[in-house]
Amino acid sequence: MLFIALLIQLPKQIFGGNDDENPYAMFGLSMQRDWLYESNSIAIKYEGCVWSYVDDRENMGCMDDESEDGTSYWYMMANCKRAQVAYSVYATSSGTTSCASKDFKESLISKSGVAEFATTMGYYSYNSPISEDDVGDLPVCEEDGNGYYMSVGCSEGAFTIDRFYDAYCLQRYDTYDYLTNFNAAMKSNSLNKCYSAYSSSNDESPYSSLSAYLIPESGGCSATESSFCTTSSFVSNAGSSNGFQRSNNYKSNEMMSFTNKLKYGLGGSMLVGSVIMFFGILFTNRRKRRALMHRKFRAGPSSRAKSKKSARTSTSKRKKRGGSGSVVKGNSSGVLA
């Protein structure tokens, strides 16, 4: 038990801090957004359309987890994707951000589709170039009446309406509509350049601004997923190559590598030790069983001979006792006569 406790405490000793002091220590970098409520100005910039995973599977026409279509279609349940909005976030704690590189925070991607993104933009921003009216007629994996299914798709970074073979819109057939007007609105100067999501100069509360509703509902978007996403130096240096971090007190990558090697080494040695013990016990028991069997077979003939001799001795004794008894009885009879 002491050994296990030391293994659990080892990462904390190396990286410092504890989970009570750092509530985001258990999560990825996308959850560590203290700047979201500490900035005086937050802006977003639309990057493009990305075919990516969804959060709300039911409302996006995805296959249910409890689908009865058979296990051969399980990959469709695990890989349901829809057209998502990729955008970059900029913030500053002084003045107003102009979406310069020094104010870049991270690239994000919507998780509920372009329709939800546009609805949120129109509801929480009075001058948004897109709103619910622009996406109300967009199909969400619906039949077109000609044997195909229609849904919003992506084509070279722009939104389209595509046709699909299957009822879950995972096998694309072709492009039905290029949504020229909608893409023009998404690429308008305000949204495609530097769109204000929060500004303290407008006496706006950061908890009721567009950024408070749009950003938390989005997920991280790295350059490995799409060319429209930009990985910041903070992400690439602090956590993208090593996955999740344990605290805000980031150490060098060499220390992280050493820790991983140590854990894997200890785990591997324990596994090898268990295998050796198992086979050792198995072979030891086999040797013991063989020794007992050989001893039994060696002692078998002599034991049987002793048993037979003992049986003969007992029989002869009983006969002698029986004979003397009859003689005595005969004599007794003679005397009485």
Steps between C-alpha positions, in 0.01 A plus 500: 500500500785738578651433158170581327459821701849611393412437137186714532684786669794497257343720227391756760852517642646556156246748360405673825164632613190302585154450359336724762716796404461432129142400413591448134796270570304192394396641163662603176629843407170598340346502850763741635350827383553740785554771243136470395385693810817698560517680164367846424451419134429173318458458126455212259594450138326253270741256335293253301290185486639181654345153483524395863334311786176602668386515862123486459460179301122482524428842346767456233349189342770265626460133576404440862731316737221247555440451130369159394652523155772253590855509627631523143393866501659581836764720334222730384390557858852578613590725206196717439620825344329813376604835354643712782625857528871554567594836649786663687474684830695812597497673838682769690483631855578858396331705234329341201630206306555536128547126450875539482724199548601615848137473614436155352370247754386189315315361201159354576241299314125477554355169617130542416519597134490824309129557572556514876801727449299746291209494746729581792666778305169663409351468850790636706634758255277774365710567187584142401524441123330161545203390707239229535321629191799406284510140613134419558463319166829310508436122493627274775537160332156497336364302204489687171231282341737355240664230707766722654540686829594867526700680767745786542852417388838659433677571172842668507421677825155624392158371607293304252192279485613151406318181411582173671430134431415394854238614750768624741675723246841343530553383140504807278369489143530855360440871563145626454536871591803721567314739736651807337311759705560327832873464436517866402346593837745275684790662318379854555755755613375501858499127562794407279727775632448566870153469653450627853366235738544705817616847596511649848478850351136428407408433864440141400517216749745227398253240629221609263707583194527307177834354608347351816251295296693430180848404621409251776280309253794452263793262501868531429606503137864425416694538179515122472121488460461776244709762325247758621608441859808657652686348789638766730851486643348459846319183392788356300758567771287416803283209416413405142778242467448352844121489525349601832694692763471455872534864607568853382860474622632351177841339503724408210410232250805305613357468849167382360681245284699377800183459704328301227803276458513444875133404517522269201819345638346429839184362344694280262726364774198419719335319210814297424537415868142375516554276196820356648329428832209329323719265298727440799209388715364289214828314441563456873163336548562273202832384646338432836224297339750297299711430811196379690395275213848347468517441876162331492596269215832409662335416830216309330643138466648478851183636653287246317736215609482613861123516478477145363738363765305673775178356360643142498627531857165618621323208326730237648458642848125485470516135385718399792272664746196329347664149508603515867154605592340194339738263677423648833137467426538132405685426819240675698236290332689180580532587861136576529413167339 
